[in-house]
Amino acid sequence: MLTQATLHGDATGRIDLPERFDVMNSARYRIPFVRLLGSTETHSVILNFSEVTYIDSSGVGTLLAWHKTCQERGKKLVIQNCGTKVMAIFEMLAIDRILPIESRMAA
């Protein structure tokens, strides 16, 4: 999967995450995230989780750090299309109470 971020006309940035958001590849998404966040046009960053089937503690840590950075800059981080397996992890860790999750995929 190509590591890139796209900015839409409604000032929403979007990053499509890979099947595994773990220690091996979460760092690849830092630069696209920083680029979106650095744009004065971006008001929110959407993380598309439609392909993600696995997330480890490094991936969760990355999400929490990104969330904090967004809050500090007055922007919003949103998770969309979260699958059942990943959602179960988020619920177990209470991440779903911290990060906005706007849509969930069916099982």
Secondary structure, DSSP 8 states (H G I E B T S, - for coil): ----EEE-TTSEEEEE--SEESTTTGGGGHHHHHHHHH-TT-SEEEEE-TT--EE-HHHHHHHHHHHHHHHHTT-EEEEESB-HHHHHHHHHTTGGGTS-B--B---
